[in-house]
Amino acid sequence: MPGFELFGPEERKEINDVMDTGILMRYGFDGPRKGIWKSKELEAAICSTLGCEFAQLTSSGTSALSTALACLGIGVGDEVIMPTFTFVASFESVLSVGAIPVLVDVDETLTLAPDAVRRAITPRTKCVMPVHMCGAMADLDALAQICREHNLILLEDACQSFGARYKGRALGTIGHAGTFSFDFVKTITCGEGGAVITNDKDLYIKCDGYTDHGHDHAGTDRGADLHPFIGYNYRISELHAAIGLAQIKKLDHFLSIQKKNHSQLKAIFANVAEISFRHIPDADGDTCTFLSWFLPTEEITRAVVAELRQQNILAGNFYWFDNNWHYFRKWDHLRKAATLNNLNEEQRKTLVSLKLDDFPASDRILSRCVSTAIGLTWTEEQTKEKGEKIVAAIRKVLAREKAPAA
Ligand SMILES: *Cc1c(COP(=O)(O)O)cnc(C)c1O
């Protein structure tokens, strides 16, 4: 990961197709575009790759989430259950539609703990939003079961996990809808972009209009379109879609490299008894964009991370506990409800009632978790060297821990 590591003539060719016509907009201009419809082509490729009926491209993963939530009818007064470990876009999108983000503990799957989800359900809960972090899946059987029992919407944030599968089905196709991001650091990239996928035609038609100012796309030209509801501009451009089209054709290639490097690295780590690995409900479906591992205590983990940094084995090793983007403890702006415009009263009350120590179970997981990003360009030799350096750093810290205090 990510797809930008392997850019080349394929991306350039797709871009040039668009430049040759000069039509950068995904809708209209039927004559001058000379049959070039990159966004439509990418949507069809997403459907065939993932095995779903409908895909709606968007300008980003964040706008894909906002679109999915709004089109699923989630709004003011509704509670959406989301994990404490995710990207900030999870709560941004929930807040953007007027709904209330309800933070819930994660377990060793690195996303929603099913028991914690059950405890968080109230009469106002409308949606459960697991986030398939770092290329692999939530415990989807358990979460789907909870949603069925309580008549809740299951929205899969698969932004980090394009191409991952759970028991043979692509992530994003199991819930009522799924979302993806194609930003610059994701598995495949458009530069910026995203998508909502679903098998529900009605939902898809809403997404199609919502992302384009409510246009029904049924008129003879854009001026003749009707607007059955209010939407926004969350469109992708043809240039971005063109890049994505080149990238999606390389997906299988990316995944096979990642799987190879991941299993080589994991075999090296497995020599250390103190390392345990993230629980992956279906290991065959992991995209292997990351190898996530745990050490026995927060102290040992901090010392290992410090050692890795000191030795400059920093790149690609993420210690999530201190990460400004991904873990609840660093979301001060959320806990202060620091928005520039008004939240509704229910949203504000929920946010300001959050306390730093509300999630000890998540703290126990994230304070011991390091994720190593798997490179697409690593040679076998480089993977071996990287693995051995990390293991050596861990052994050094463990030896220090065991040594009697001087
Ligand atoms: C990247 C990401 C998003 C948002 O995607 P953007 O395209 O950057 O807006 C949402 N959720 C998760 C889990 C992500 O990693």
The ligand as an SDF file (V2000), in Angstrom:
LIG
                    3D

 15 15  0  0  0  0  0  0  0  0999 V2000
   -9.5510    7.6920    4.2040 C   0  0  0  0  0  0  0  0  0  0  0  0
  -10.7320    7.3350    5.0230 C   0  0  0  0  0  0  0  0  0  0  0  0
  -11.9530    7.9980    4.9230 C   0  0  0  0  0  0  0  0  0  0  0  0
  -12.1410    9.2580    4.1300 C   0  0  0  0  0  0  0  0  0  0  0  0
  -11.6770    9.2360    2.8620 O   0  0  0  0  0  0  0  0  0  0  0  0
  -11.2170   10.5890    2.1240 P   0  0  0  0  0  0  0  0  0  0  0  0
  -11.2560   10.1470    0.6950 O   0  0  0  0  0  0  0  0  0  0  0  0
   -9.8270   10.8910    2.5870 O   0  0  0  0  0  0  0  0  0  0  0  0
  -12.1900   11.6380    2.4230 O   0  0  0  0  0  0  0  0  0  0  0  0
  -13.0240    7.5510    5.6620 C   0  0  0  0  0  0  0  0  0  0  0  0
  -12.9120    6.4990    6.4890 N   0  0  0  0  0  0  0  0  0  0  0  0
  -11.7480    5.8450    6.6270 C   0  0  0  0  0  0  0  0  0  0  0  0
  -11.6890    4.6740    7.5450 C   0  0  0  0  0  0  0  0  0  0  0  0
  -10.6180    6.2450    5.9230 C   0  0  0  0  0  0  0  0  0  0  0  0
   -9.4610    5.6220    6.1250 O   0  0  0  0  0  0  0  0  0  0  0  0
  1  2  1  0
  2  3  1  0
  2 14  2  0
  3  4  1  0
  3 10  2  0
  4  5  1  0
  5  6  1  0
  6  7  2  0
  6  8  1  0
  6  9  1  0
 10 11  1  0
 11 12  2  0
 12 13  1  0
 12 14  1  0
 14 15  1  0
M  END
$$$$
